[in-house]
Structure formats: structure tokens, C-alpha cells
Amino acid sequence: MRLFFPRSWSASPRPVRQPAWAAWRAAGGPAGARRRRRRRQSRCVWRALAAFAPAPAQAEKLAVTIHDSQGRPLENAVVSVMVRGTRERAGADATAEMAQRERSFVPQVLVVQTGTPVSFPNLDTVRHHVYSFSAIKPFEIKLYVGTPAQPVVFDRPGTAVLGCNIHDKMVGFIHVVDTPYFARTGANGSATLDVPPGEHRVRAWHPVLQATGTPVQDTVKLPAGASAALTIRLPGG
């Protein structure tokens, strides 16, 4: 004789629905509700800020040519552009290198942003003793080969004149600027920079100014959607 049972007597138990108050308590109760509300409010604020955030300014080409007092182009001149609202100090990932090769500093003129650590690898087979007595960064790396373990951080704007205590003819320059917009001129005395449009101060420095150490300054208006050119003449040379 076969027995038939109602479906409600099935061996598989029916899931028990958790009361609403129990689920609310499991989710953290009042504190959890406040946290979820704060997260929703924070997401709304960030969406609103993103919607009204200004688009990044388009960079334009600025060509700067540096001449000496006789009108001749100056190679290894430093050009820096001061743009309002940009950071003065370098980012955490900034690095630079001033090498010694064939008993010379390479490059002879190095430009870095304030706060940049600079390494001094010795690529020669002889030892060097690099130093600077300049006010912005007096330092000394005694006789060494290879690359010193610790770089030198240049944390003040200005110019550091470098020498070697073993090879007196070795002279180098590290020019430190308070802007991320900088370049060094080539053999034709020119450098091109990508700069946001606007009116900016432009500074020029070269070792011919070593007597005063003060860069020569000019201004330039860089219109949106167009390029601009500027020529600066330095005294001396």
C-alpha cells in the first residue's frame, strides 16, 4: 500500500525567513545605518565635485631664446616659467643626476626643481671629491668611485657651484627653481616649454651671471590655442 503525503510534509525543510529587525541588527543596527548613510552622502558629494571640477588647462608652446650681451645665442642657459597655482617643490618621485665623466661634470649645467635629490655617479676610473661652498647647499662627497648611496637634496632655490678637490678644472652648476616648468637651451640658445596659457614671469640664468647670481626676468602673455616666442638678453658674456 502506497502512502501519499502532502507537499508540506516534504523531507526538505522550508527556509525560515529572518525577521526584519534581526537582519537590521546583523547589519550593525543604528551604527551601521549611520555608516551607510555617510557613505551614500560622501559618494554624492564626490560626484557633485567631479561634475563641477574645471578641466585641466591646455598647454601651449612657449619658445624662449637666450642671447649674451653681444646678441650671440647661449647654450646651457636655464629657462624657468613661474605659473600661478603650481607647486613650488618637486614631487616625491623626482630625481636627477650630475655625473663625472672624463674629469668633467655631465651635464655642466643641471636644472632641478626645489626639493629634488641629485645623485653624483663617478663614471671615471679615478676617484673624485665633489663639493660645493654655495649658500643654497654646501656639501662634500669625499674621495669615491661609483655612486654614493645617499643623494644630495637641493631644497633651496638658487645656484650651487660645484668643484672637485682633486681636479681643479672641474666646474659644474646646479640651478634650483621653484617651478615645474623649466628647460635648458641647446646650441642655438633656444628652449621650448609646454606651459598653460596666461601671463607668466619668465626667468633666465646662465653661468655668465655667476658674478651676481640673479636671473634676468621678463613677462610673456601666452594666449590659449596659440604659441608664443620670447628673447631675453643677458648681461656679460
MDAnalysis code that builds the backbone (N, CA, C; Angstrom):
import MDAnalysis as mda
import numpy as np

u = mda.Universe.empty(711, n_residues=237, atom_resindex=np.repeat(np.arange(237), 3), trajectory=True)
u.add_TopologyAttr("name", ["N", "CA", "C"] * 237)
u.add_TopologyAttr("resid", np.arange(1, 238))
u.add_TopologyAttr("resname", ["MET", "ARG", "LEU", "PHE", "PHE", "PRO", "ARG", "SER", "TRP", "SER", "ALA", "SER", "PRO", "ARG", "PRO", "VAL", "ARG", "GLN", "PRO", "ALA", "TRP", "ALA", "ALA", "TRP", "ARG", "ALA", "ALA", "GLY", "GLY", "PRO", "ALA", "GLY", "ALA", "ARG", "ARG", "ARG", "ARG", "ARG", "ARG", "ARG", "GLN", "SER", "ARG", "CYS", "VAL", "TRP", "ARG", "ALA", "LEU", "ALA", "ALA", "PHE", "ALA", "PRO", "ALA", "PRO", "ALA", "GLN", "ALA", "GLU", "LYS", "LEU", "ALA", "VAL", "THR", "ILE", "HIS", "ASP", "SER", "GLN", "GLY", "ARG", "PRO", "LEU", "GLU", "ASN", "ALA", "VAL", "VAL", "SER", "VAL", "MET", "VAL", "ARG", "GLY", "THR", "ARG", "GLU", "ARG", "ALA", "GLY", "ALA", "ASP", "ALA", "THR", "ALA", "GLU", "MET", "ALA", "GLN", "ARG", "GLU", "ARG", "SER", "PHE", "VAL", "PRO", "GLN", "VAL", "LEU", "VAL", "VAL", "GLN", "THR", "GLY", "THR", "PRO", "VAL", "SER", "PHE", "PRO", "ASN", "LEU", "ASP", "THR", "VAL", "ARG", "HIS", "HIS", "VAL", "TYR", "SER", "PHE", "SER", "ALA", "ILE", "LYS", "PRO", "PHE", "GLU", "ILE", "LYS", "LEU", "TYR", "VAL", "GLY", "THR", "PRO", "ALA", "GLN", "PRO", "VAL", "VAL", "PHE", "ASP", "ARG", "PRO", "GLY", "THR", "ALA", "VAL", "LEU", "GLY", "CYS", "ASN", "ILE", "HIS", "ASP", "LYS", "MET", "VAL", "GLY", "PHE", "ILE", "HIS", "VAL", "VAL", "ASP", "THR", "PRO", "TYR", "PHE", "ALA", "ARG", "THR", "GLY", "ALA", "ASN", "GLY", "SER", "ALA", "THR", "LEU", "ASP", "VAL", "PRO", "PRO", "GLY", "GLU", "HIS", "ARG", "VAL", "ARG", "ALA", "TRP", "HIS", "PRO", "VAL", "LEU", "GLN", "ALA", "THR", "GLY", "THR", "PRO", "VAL", "GLN", "ASP", "THR", "VAL", "LYS", "LEU", "PRO", "ALA", "GLY", "ALA", "SER", "ALA", "ALA", "LEU", "THR", "ILE", "ARG", "LEU", "PRO", "GLY", "GLY"])
u.atoms.positions = np.array([
    [0.848, -1.181, 0.000],
    [0.000, 0.000, 0.000],
    [0.891, 1.241, 0.000],
    [0.638, 2.132, -0.962],
    [1.472, 3.322, -1.072],
    [0.814, 4.464, -0.335],
    [1.671, 5.197, 0.395],
    [1.189, 6.345, 1.167],
    [1.557, 7.622, 0.453],
    [0.660, 8.526, 0.419],
    [0.913, 9.836, -0.200],
    [0.844, 10.905, 0.882],
    [1.912, 11.753, 0.893],
    [1.985, 12.825, 1.902],
    [1.782, 14.167, 1.222],
    [1.175, 15.061, 1.940],
    [1.051, 16.428, 1.371],
    [2.437, 17.032, 1.152],
    [2.519, 17.967, 0.193],
    [3.809, 18.585, -0.128],
    [4.412, 19.260, 1.089],
    [3.589, 19.768, 1.975],
    [4.092, 20.462, 3.157],
    [4.822, 19.521, 4.082],
    [4.660, 18.126, 3.884],
    [5.342, 17.167, 4.742],
    [6.666, 16.728, 4.116],
    [7.124, 17.413, 3.088],
    [8.361, 17.013, 2.402],
    [9.504, 16.986, 3.391],
    [10.506, 16.122, 3.101],
    [11.664, 15.991, 3.993],
    [12.525, 17.230, 3.990],
    [12.480, 18.044, 2.899],
    [13.308, 19.254, 2.826],
    [12.627, 20.367, 3.590],
    [13.283, 20.867, 4.630],
    [12.637, 21.918, 5.437],
    [12.554, 23.220, 4.653],
    [11.521, 23.972, 4.857],
    [11.374, 25.257, 4.201],
    [12.258, 26.281, 4.904],
    [12.897, 27.179, 4.126],
    [13.766, 28.171, 4.765],
    [12.973, 29.085, 5.675],
    [13.604, 29.387, 6.786],
    [12.960, 30.267, 7.762],
    [13.350, 31.699, 7.455],
    [12.406, 32.557, 7.206],
    [12.691, 33.951, 6.903],
    [13.084, 34.677, 8.179],
    [14.199, 35.417, 8.063],
    [14.689, 36.150, 9.216],
    [13.844, 37.396, 9.425],
    [13.405, 37.642, 10.632],
    [12.622, 38.862, 10.859],
    [13.413, 40.096, 10.456],
    [12.721, 41.155, 10.061],
    [13.379, 42.377, 9.600],
    [14.267, 42.972, 10.673],
    [13.819, 42.919, 11.937],
    [14.622, 43.524, 12.998],
    [15.923, 42.762, 13.194],
    [15.908, 41.416, 12.948],
    [17.132, 40.626, 13.113],
    [18.137, 40.955, 12.013],
    [17.655, 41.115, 10.759],
    [18.555, 41.490, 9.663],
    [19.151, 42.869, 9.906],
    [18.331, 43.787, 10.443],
    [18.806, 45.149, 10.732],
    [19.895, 45.124, 11.786],
    [19.694, 44.270, 12.815],
    [20.710, 44.152, 13.860],
    [21.983, 43.525, 13.317],
    [21.853, 42.514, 12.439],
    [23.035, 41.854, 11.868],
    [23.851, 42.819, 11.014],
    [23.191, 43.798, 10.407],
    [23.879, 44.776, 9.564],
    [24.513, 45.894, 10.363],
    [24.428, 45.820, 11.705],
    [25.100, 46.812, 12.531],
    [24.184, 47.700, 13.320],
    [22.886, 47.522, 13.186],
    [21.955, 48.312, 13.964],
    [22.032, 49.789, 13.642],
    [21.803, 50.659, 14.621],
    [21.825, 52.110, 14.353],
    [23.178, 52.598, 13.839],
    [24.274, 52.049, 14.396],
    [25.607, 52.493, 13.956],
    [25.848, 52.128, 12.496],
    [25.443, 50.910, 12.112],
    [25.607, 50.508, 10.719],
    [24.785, 51.363, 9.785],
    [23.580, 51.725, 10.199],
    [22.737, 52.581, 9.363],
    [23.373, 53.948, 9.169],
    [23.982, 54.484, 10.246],
    [24.650, 55.793, 10.128],
    [25.847, 55.714, 9.189],
    [26.614, 54.611, 9.279],
    [27.776, 54.452, 8.393],
    [27.333, 54.388, 6.935],
    [26.285, 53.620, 6.656],
    [25.805, 53.512, 5.283],
    [25.294, 54.858, 4.773],
    [24.640, 55.631, 5.647],
    [24.136, 56.941, 5.236],
    [25.295, 57.893, 4.932],
    [26.351, 57.849, 5.749],
    [27.517, 58.707, 5.496],
    [28.199, 58.343, 4.193],
    [28.292, 57.012, 3.908],
    [28.914, 56.588, 2.653],
    [28.118, 57.091, 1.454],
    [26.784, 57.002, 1.527],
    [25.952, 57.493, 0.424],
    [26.129, 58.996, 0.242],
    [26.164, 59.740, 1.368],
    [26.341, 61.187, 1.276],
    [27.703, 61.540, 0.689],
    [28.746, 60.787, 1.106],
    [30.092, 61.056, 0.588],
    [30.162, 60.818, -0.907],
    [29.536, 59.718, -1.390],
    [29.533, 59.451, -2.829],
    [28.825, 60.569, -3.586],
    [27.739, 61.085, -3.023],
    [27.021, 62.177, -3.693],
    [27.875, 63.432, -3.772],
    [28.620, 63.733, -2.692],
    [29.480, 64.927, -2.689],
    [30.564, 64.800, -3.740],
    [31.226, 63.627, -3.819],
    [32.305, 63.444, -4.792],
    [31.775, 63.530, -6.222],
    [30.577, 62.993, -6.465],
    [30.003, 63.097, -7.810],
    [29.746, 64.557, -8.169],
    [29.241, 65.328, -7.181],
    [28.966, 66.744, -7.450],
    [30.259, 67.505, -7.724],
    [31.307, 67.231, -6.936],
    [32.592, 67.906, -7.156],
    [33.168, 67.557, -8.514],
    [33.062, 66.284, -8.893],
    [33.595, 65.869, -10.197],
    [32.848, 66.550, -11.341],
    [31.558, 66.769, -11.149],
    [30.764, 67.390, -12.216],
    [31.151, 68.849, -12.428],
    [31.552, 69.539, -11.329],
    [31.849, 70.962, -11.443],
    [33.342, 71.249, -11.463],
    [34.188, 70.230, -11.432],
    [35.638, 70.456, -11.448],
    [36.061, 71.031, -12.790],
    [36.938, 72.051, -12.774],
    [37.369, 72.635, -14.050],
    [38.250, 71.676, -14.822],
    [38.157, 71.718, -16.120],
    [39.003, 70.870, -16.957],
    [40.438, 71.366, -16.894],
    [41.437, 70.456, -16.954],
    [42.824, 70.882, -16.920],
    [43.149, 71.819, -18.077],
    [43.982, 72.835, -17.771],
    [44.324, 73.827, -18.785],
    [45.155, 73.183, -19.889],
    [44.875, 73.602, -21.121],
    [45.615, 73.101, -22.268],
    [46.990, 73.759, -22.301],
    [48.042, 72.956, -22.453],
    [49.396, 73.507, -22.523],
    [49.669, 74.030, -23.924],
    [50.350, 75.156, -23.978],
    [50.734, 75.765, -25.250],
    [52.255, 75.826, -25.335],
    [52.765, 76.053, -26.539],
    [54.208, 76.079, -26.777],
    [54.768, 77.482, -26.534],
    [55.789, 77.542, -25.687],
    [56.497, 78.790, -25.444],
    [57.963, 78.578, -25.815],
    [58.425, 79.298, -26.821],
    [59.821, 79.212, -27.269],
    [60.590, 80.400, -26.704],
    [61.666, 80.108, -25.990],
    [62.483, 81.155, -25.366],
    [63.909, 81.038, -25.892],
    [64.458, 82.159, -26.346],
    [65.828, 82.216, -26.848],
    [66.644, 83.139, -25.943],
    [67.824, 82.677, -25.566],
    [68.693, 83.433, -24.663],
    [69.940, 83.877, -25.426],
    [70.223, 85.180, -25.388],
    [71.410, 85.751, -26.018],
    [72.313, 86.368, -24.957],
    [73.596, 86.466, -25.275],
    [74.501, 87.209, -24.408],
    [74.442, 88.691, -24.759],
    [75.297, 89.481, -24.142],
    [75.230, 90.929, -24.347],
    [75.583, 91.339, -25.771],
    [76.246, 90.438, -26.512],
    [76.609, 90.716, -27.902],
    [75.584, 90.168, -28.892],
    [74.509, 89.602, -28.383],
    [73.479, 89.054, -29.254],
    [73.750, 87.644, -29.730],
    [74.737, 86.980, -29.138],
    [75.057, 85.605, -29.539],
    [74.232, 84.619, -28.714],
    [73.789, 83.504, -29.310],
    [72.988, 82.521, -28.559],
    [73.815, 81.854, -27.464],
    [73.173, 81.611, -26.338],
    [73.839, 80.999, -25.193],
    [73.335, 79.575, -24.990],
    [74.235, 78.621, -25.099],
    [73.910, 77.229, -24.788],
    [73.984, 77.017, -23.283],
    [73.206, 76.062, -22.789],
    [73.181, 75.716, -21.362],
    [72.662, 76.849, -20.487],
    [71.809, 77.695, -21.048],
    [71.093, 78.668, -20.226],
    [69.842, 78.001, -19.647],
    [69.487, 78.388, -18.442],
    [68.307, 77.824, -17.778],
    [67.135, 78.771, -17.963],
    [66.018, 78.222, -18.434],
    [64.774, 78.982, -18.590],
    [63.744, 78.389, -17.636],
    [63.131, 79.233, -16.819],
    [62.074, 78.770, -15.917],
    [60.878, 79.704, -16.024],
    [59.680, 79.132, -15.962],
    [58.440, 79.893, -16.109],
    [57.644, 79.752, -14.819],
    [57.305, 80.886, -14.223],
    [56.554, 80.902, -12.971],
    [55.063, 80.973, -13.298],
    [54.346, 79.893, -13.038],
    [52.915, 79.807, -13.337],
    [52.144, 79.817, -12.026],
    [51.214, 80.738, -11.885],
    [50.443, 80.837, -10.640],
    [49.699, 79.531, -10.370],
    [49.715, 79.145, -9.087],
    [48.943, 77.973, -8.672],
    [49.659, 76.651, -8.807],
    [50.884, 76.639, -9.352],
    [51.620, 75.380, -9.467],
    [52.483, 75.167, -8.226],
    [52.814, 73.939, -7.974],
    [53.595, 73.617, -6.780],
    [55.040, 74.096, -6.939],
    [55.602, 74.571, -5.833],
    [56.978, 75.062, -5.866],
    [57.986, 73.939, -5.677],
    [57.608, 72.904, -4.935],
    [58.533, 71.816, -4.640],
    [58.261, 70.611, -5.532],
    [59.310, 69.866, -5.774],
    [59.205, 68.682, -6.627],
    [58.400, 67.592, -5.944],
    [57.837, 66.703, -6.744],
    [57.108, 65.565, -6.208],
    [58.037, 64.531, -5.597],
    [57.439, 63.564, -4.898],
    [58.241, 62.567, -4.184],
    [59.061, 61.687, -5.117],
    [58.659, 61.572, -6.386],
    [59.356, 60.692, -7.321],
    [60.423, 61.419, -8.137],
    [60.677, 62.694, -7.838],
    [61.654, 63.462, -8.618],
    [63.083, 63.004, -8.298],
    [63.904, 62.854, -9.327],
    [65.321, 62.531, -9.171],
    [66.106, 63.222, -10.283],
    [67.390, 63.393, -10.052],
    [68.259, 63.966, -11.075],
    [69.665, 63.419, -10.864],
    [70.530, 63.656, -11.862],
    [71.866, 63.074, -11.823],
    [72.890, 64.050, -12.382],
    [73.961, 64.233, -11.651],
    [75.111, 65.016, -12.110],
    [76.326, 64.082, -12.072],
    [76.686, 63.566, -13.244],
    [77.754, 62.571, -13.321],
    [79.117, 63.232, -13.488],
    [80.150, 62.439, -13.287],
    [81.512, 62.856, -13.625],
    [82.043, 61.881, -14.667],
    [82.386, 62.420, -15.825],
    [82.893, 61.603, -16.915],
    [84.047, 62.351, -17.583],
    [85.156, 61.623, -17.794],
    [86.355, 62.210, -18.404],
    [86.770, 63.486, -17.679],
    [86.672, 63.421, -16.355],
    [87.093, 64.514, -15.465],
    [86.337, 65.809, -15.763],
    [85.040, 65.657, -16.028],
    [84.148, 66.799, -16.226],
    [82.802, 66.462, -15.598],
    [82.062, 67.511, -15.222],
    [80.696, 67.312, -14.767],
    [79.778, 67.213, -15.985],
    [78.894, 66.203, -15.954],
    [77.983, 65.953, -17.075],
    [76.560, 65.814, -16.521],
    [75.686, 66.768, -16.889],
    [75.916, 67.959, -17.705],
    [76.657, 69.023, -16.901],
    [77.216, 69.991, -17.603],
    [77.903, 71.048, -16.866],
    [76.911, 71.908, -16.099],
    [75.719, 72.102, -16.695],
    [74.645, 72.848, -16.035],
    [73.444, 71.917, -15.877],
    [73.008, 71.738, -14.650],
    [71.838, 70.906, -14.351],
    [70.781, 71.803, -13.710],
    [69.537, 71.676, -14.166],
    [68.441, 72.433, -13.564],
    [67.467, 71.455, -12.930],
    [67.077, 71.729, -11.686],
    [66.150, 70.868, -10.952],
    [65.150, 71.743, -10.210],
    [64.029, 71.134, -9.833],
    [63.042, 71.836, -9.016],
    [63.412, 71.692, -7.551],
    [63.025, 72.679, -6.754],
    [63.323, 72.660, -5.327],
    [62.846, 71.359, -4.682],
    [63.721, 70.766, -3.864],
    [63.393, 69.514, -3.185],
    [63.810, 68.265, -3.929],
    [64.518, 68.402, -5.045],
    [64.924, 67.239, -5.845],
    [66.219, 66.636, -5.299],
    [66.265, 65.309, -5.087],
    [67.519, 64.647, -4.726],
    [68.377, 64.414, -5.969],
    [69.649, 64.742, -5.875],
    [70.568, 64.613, -7.002],
    [71.654, 63.593, -6.657],
    [71.861, 62.628, -7.551],
    [72.929, 61.640, -7.405],
    [74.173, 62.109, -8.150],
    [75.344, 61.641, -7.695],
    [76.617, 62.060, -8.279],
    [77.457, 60.833, -8.657],
    [77.047, 60.083, -9.690],
    [77.819, 58.894, -10.079],
    [79.168, 59.271, -10.689],
    [80.193, 58.574, -10.263],
    [81.537, 58.754, -10.824],
    [81.735, 57.683, -11.889],
    [81.764, 58.097, -13.152],
    [81.912, 57.163, -14.270],
    [83.365, 57.038, -14.721],
    [84.284, 57.720, -14.021],
    [85.708, 57.649, -14.353],
    [86.375, 56.505, -13.585],
    [87.596, 56.204, -13.988],
    [88.384, 55.180, -13.279],
    [89.196, 55.798, -12.151],
    [89.207, 57.121, -12.054],
    [89.888, 57.810, -10.953],
    [88.850, 58.283, -9.954],
    [89.275, 58.532, -8.743],
    [88.360, 58.989, -7.711],
    [88.157, 60.508, -7.804],
    [86.948, 60.929, -7.395],
    [86.642, 62.350, -7.340],
    [86.230, 62.729, -5.926],
    [86.334, 64.024, -5.645],
    [85.964, 64.583, -4.339],
    [85.094, 65.814, -4.627],
    [83.796, 65.595, -4.718],
    [82.864, 66.635, -5.154],
    [82.449, 67.479, -3.947],
    [82.367, 68.800, -4.174],
    [81.982, 69.680, -3.080],
    [81.303, 70.932, -3.643],
    [80.641, 71.670, -2.735],
    [80.104, 72.990, -3.055],
    [80.119, 73.823, -1.783],
    [80.549, 75.071, -1.930],
    [80.514, 76.020, -0.826],
    [79.360, 77.009, -0.980],
    [78.505, 76.799, -1.965],
    [77.420, 77.742, -2.240],
    [76.403, 77.762, -1.098],
    [75.836, 78.950, -0.872],
    [74.950, 79.140, 0.277],
    [73.703, 78.273, 0.208],
    [73.191, 77.991, -1.012],
    [71.933, 77.236, -1.086],
    [72.115, 75.778, -0.688],
    [73.355, 75.224, -0.831],
    [73.574, 73.827, -0.466],
    [75.066, 73.519, -0.340],
    [75.680, 73.877, 0.771],
    [77.060, 73.445, 0.975],
    [77.094, 71.943, 1.285],
    [77.960, 71.206, 0.605],
    [78.071, 69.765, 0.858],
    [79.432, 69.280, 0.393],
    [79.728, 68.034, 0.724],
    [81.010, 67.445, 0.350],
    [80.848, 65.933, 0.248],
    [81.315, 65.370, -0.861],
    [81.364, 63.912, -1.021],
    [82.836, 63.557, -1.206],
    [83.434, 63.015, -0.181],
    [84.875, 62.786, -0.197],
    [85.237, 61.675, -1.176],
    [86.540, 61.503, -1.393],
    [87.063, 60.600, -2.425],
    [86.213, 59.339, -2.572],
    [85.734, 59.106, -3.798],
    [84.868, 57.946, -4.002],
    [84.903, 57.512, -5.459],
    [84.465, 56.284, -5.681],
    [84.210, 55.748, -7.013],
    [82.777, 55.214, -7.020],
    [82.229, 54.993, -8.211],
    [80.855, 54.503, -8.286],
    [79.864, 55.593, -7.938],
    [78.740, 55.194, -7.346],
    [77.673, 56.139, -6.999],
    [77.465, 56.151, -5.494],
    [77.556, 57.308, -4.854],
    [77.297, 57.371, -3.408],
    [75.895, 56.871, -3.076],
    [75.771, 56.246, -1.915],
    [74.496, 55.642, -1.527],
    [73.405, 56.691, -1.327],
    [73.770, 57.856, -0.782],
    [72.778, 58.873, -0.481],
    [72.881, 60.044, -1.450],
    [71.794, 60.393, -2.139],
    [71.814, 61.593, -2.992],
    [71.813, 62.851, -2.132],
    [72.071, 63.970, -2.762],
    [72.043, 65.271, -2.089],
    [70.743, 65.973, -2.475],
    [69.954, 66.371, -1.488],
    [68.670, 67.027, -1.748],
    [68.887, 68.541, -1.804],
    [68.511, 69.147, -2.923],
    [68.644, 70.592, -3.100],
    [67.298, 71.233, -2.773],
    [67.186, 71.748, -1.550],
    [65.908, 72.187, -1.017],
    [65.751, 73.694, -0.941],
    [66.655, 74.450, -1.597],
    [66.514, 75.906, -1.648],
    [66.767, 76.375, -3.069],
    [66.014, 77.366, -3.539],
    [66.254, 77.869, -4.897],
    [67.546, 78.670, -4.969],
    [68.116, 78.700, -6.161],
    [69.373, 79.415, -6.367],
    [70.338, 78.566, -7.165],
    [71.626, 78.899, -7.084],
    [72.643, 78.193, -7.866],
    [73.744, 77.670, -6.958],
    [74.070, 76.402, -7.133],
    [75.202, 75.786, -6.439],
    [76.325, 75.577, -7.443],
    [77.492, 76.102, -7.137],
    [78.675, 75.901, -7.974],
    [79.440, 74.712, -7.415],
    [79.752, 73.748, -8.299],
    [80.407, 72.509, -7.885],
    [81.861, 72.503, -8.305],
    [82.668, 71.816, -7.531],
    [84.067, 71.620, -7.877],
    [84.534, 70.249, -7.434],
    [85.744, 69.905, -7.813],
    [86.367, 68.648, -7.390],
    [87.669, 69.001, -6.681],
    [87.855, 68.459, -5.503],
    [89.026, 68.773, -4.694],
    [90.296, 68.144, -5.247],
    [90.142, 67.243, -6.207],
    [91.305, 66.579, -6.809],
    [91.625, 67.181, -8.168],
    [90.598, 67.532, -8.929],
    [90.776, 68.055, -10.286],
    [90.204, 69.469, -10.333],
    [91.087, 70.452, -10.195],
    [90.661, 71.846, -10.046],
    [89.933, 72.395, -11.264],
    [90.137, 71.815, -12.437],
    [89.495, 72.332, -13.645],
    [88.034, 71.901, -13.760],
    [87.606, 71.004, -12.918],
    [86.215, 70.545, -12.969],
    [85.300, 71.579, -12.308],
    [84.375, 72.119, -13.084],
    [83.392, 73.084, -12.574],
    [82.018, 72.717, -13.122],
    [81.029, 72.691, -12.250],
    [79.652, 72.412, -12.661],
    [78.684, 73.316, -11.915],
    [77.446, 73.366, -12.385],
    [76.436, 74.245, -11.800],
    [75.120, 73.484, -11.670],
    [74.491, 73.621, -10.516],
    [73.137, 73.101, -10.323],
    [72.254, 74.297, -9.995],
    [71.317, 74.580, -10.905],
    [70.409, 75.723, -10.731],
    [69.066, 75.178, -10.268],
    [68.589, 75.668, -9.129],
    [67.379, 75.155, -8.487],
    [66.271, 76.191, -8.636],
    [65.105, 75.746, -9.139],
    [63.992, 76.663, -9.416],
    [62.741, 76.233, -8.656],
    [61.869, 77.218, -8.387],
    [60.626, 76.976, -7.649],
    [59.438, 76.772, -8.581],
    [59.602, 75.994, -9.634],
    [58.522, 75.761, -10.589],
    [58.777, 74.458, -11.328],
    [57.719, 73.751, -11.734],
    [57.918, 72.540, -12.537],
    [58.145, 72.832, -14.017],
    [58.081, 74.113, -14.417],
    [58.244, 74.477, -15.825],
    [59.654, 75.043, -16.031],
    [60.543, 74.228, -16.544],
    [61.925, 74.670, -16.763],
    [62.542, 73.869, -17.894],
    [63.606, 74.426, -18.460],
    [64.319, 73.761, -19.553],
    [65.719, 74.355, -19.646],
    [66.555, 73.700, -20.445],
    [67.920, 74.176, -20.697],
    [68.083, 74.381, -22.192],
    [68.713, 75.485, -22.583],
    [68.823, 75.800, -24.005],
    [69.859, 74.918, -24.689],
    [69.643, 74.716, -25.986],
    [70.588, 73.969, -26.804],
    [71.627, 74.881, -27.419],
    [72.327, 74.357, -28.420],
    [73.411, 75.110, -29.052],
    [72.915, 76.377, -29.727],
    [71.633, 76.398, -30.115],
    [71.077, 77.589, -30.769],
    [70.538, 78.605, -29.767],
    [70.732, 78.334, -28.484],
    [70.288, 79.262, -27.454],
    [68.807, 79.228, -27.168],
    [68.092, 78.235, -27.709],
    [66.632, 78.198, -27.575],
    [66.167, 76.971, -26.794],
    [65.021, 77.123, -26.166],
    [64.347, 76.022, -25.470],
    [62.854, 76.213, -25.641],
    [62.119, 75.124, -25.785],
    [60.659, 75.180, -25.936],
    [60.016, 74.464, -24.759],
    [59.050, 75.121, -24.148],
    [58.354, 74.569, -22.989],
    [56.862, 74.478, -23.266],
    [56.211, 73.482, -22.666],
    [54.757, 73.351, -22.703],
    [54.206, 73.999, -21.435],
    [53.482, 75.114, -21.603],
    [53.052, 75.940, -20.477],
    [51.562, 76.256, -20.622],
    [50.805, 76.299, -19.522],
    [49.394, 76.697, -19.620],
    [49.272, 78.133, -20.132],
    [48.201, 78.459, -20.846],
    [48.020, 79.834, -21.322],
    [47.859, 80.798, -20.150],
    [48.239, 82.043, -20.392],
    [48.135, 83.068, -19.364],
    [49.329, 83.994, -19.401],
    [49.385, 84.899, -18.434],
    [50.526, 85.807, -18.313],
    [51.466, 85.277, -17.243],
    [52.716, 85.047, -17.625],
    [53.677, 84.409, -16.728],
    [54.982, 85.195, -16.667],
    [55.689, 85.004, -15.552],
    [57.045, 85.524, -15.442],
    [58.019, 84.471, -15.970],
    [58.983, 84.909, -16.752],
    [59.993, 84.019, -17.318],
    [61.362, 84.453, -16.782],
    [62.110, 83.500, -16.271],
    [63.437, 83.796, -15.734],
    [64.498, 83.060, -16.537],
    [65.630, 83.734, -16.709],
    [66.744, 83.143, -17.457],
    [68.013, 83.264, -16.627],
    [68.795, 82.180, -16.627],
    [70.064, 82.171, -15.892],
    [71.102, 81.427, -16.723],
    [72.341, 81.861, -16.596],
    [73.470, 81.222, -17.283],
    [74.723, 81.472, -16.449],
    [75.736, 80.614, -16.562],
    [76.963, 80.860, -15.795],
    [77.597, 82.229, -16.022],
    [77.272, 82.930, -17.133],
    [77.822, 84.281, -17.311],
    [77.302, 85.227, -16.236],
    [76.211, 84.841, -15.562],
    [75.657, 85.664, -14.487],
    [76.223, 85.284, -13.128],
    [77.260, 84.483, -13.107],
    [77.790, 83.956, -11.849],
    [78.199, 85.070, -10.900],
    [78.632, 86.206, -11.437],
    [79.086, 87.303, -10.580],
    [77.951, 87.804, -9.681],
    [76.744, 87.924, -10.246],
    [75.604, 88.391, -9.452],
    [74.736, 87.234, -8.973],
    [74.651, 86.193, -9.784],
    [73.841, 85.028, -9.427],
    [72.353, 85.236, -9.584],
    [71.926, 86.435, -9.979],
    [70.500, 86.748, -10.072],
    [69.991, 86.514, -11.489],
    [68.951, 85.697, -11.669],
    [68.389, 85.507, -13.014],
    [67.802, 86.802, -13.565],
    [67.762, 86.896, -14.874],
    [67.105, 88.006, -15.555],
    [65.651, 87.609, -15.784],
    [64.740, 88.542, -15.526],
    [63.308, 88.215, -15.575],
    [62.585, 89.043, -16.619],
    [61.590, 88.429, -17.266],
    [60.724, 89.105, -18.228],
    [59.333, 88.499, -18.078],
    [58.353, 89.057, -18.778],
    [56.996, 88.514, -18.748],
    [56.554, 88.153, -20.162],
    [55.615, 87.220, -20.229],
    [55.090, 86.795, -21.518],
    [53.603, 86.520, -21.373],
    [52.825, 86.860, -22.414],
    [51.408, 86.521, -22.471],
    [51.224, 85.409, -23.488],
    [50.768, 84.266, -22.993],
    [50.598, 83.093, -23.841],
    [49.109, 82.863, -24.055],
    [48.584, 83.189, -25.235],
    [47.141, 83.027, -25.465],
    [46.757, 81.563, -25.616],
    [45.508, 81.256, -25.282],
    [45.002, 79.902, -25.451],
    [44.903, 79.574, -26.935],
    [45.340, 78.380, -27.296],
    [45.258, 77.931, -28.674],
    [46.316, 78.509, -29.585],
    [47.354, 79.125, -29.015],
    [48.413, 79.716, -29.840],
    [49.750, 79.561, -29.130],
    [50.811, 79.720, -29.867],
    [52.153, 79.641, -29.295],
    [52.700, 81.060, -29.129],
    [53.837, 81.173, -28.445],
    [54.461, 82.472, -28.235],
    [55.972, 82.285, -28.225],
    [56.685, 83.374, -28.492],
    [58.147, 83.354, -28.501],
    [58.661, 84.556, -27.723],
    [59.796, 84.363, -27.064],
    [60.387, 85.415, -26.251],
    [61.899, 85.316, -26.370],
    [62.559, 86.465, -26.480],
    [64.018, 86.516, -26.493],
    [64.487, 87.357, -25.312],
    [65.444, 86.817, -24.571],
    [65.998, 87.502, -23.392],
    [67.501, 87.662, -23.615],
    [67.980, 88.868, -23.379],
    [69.410, 89.129, -23.492],
    [69.999, 89.262, -22.095],
    [71.082, 88.517, -21.848],
    [71.736, 88.550, -20.553],
    [72.954, 89.457, -20.589],
    [73.244, 90.146, -19.510],
    [74.463, 90.940, -19.444],
    [75.685, 90.023, -19.317],
    [76.835, 90.500, -19.738],
    [78.043, 89.698, -19.646],
    [78.168, 88.759, -20.812],
    [79.253, 88.007, -20.819],
    [79.487, 87.027, -21.866],
    [80.222, 87.617, -23.054],
])
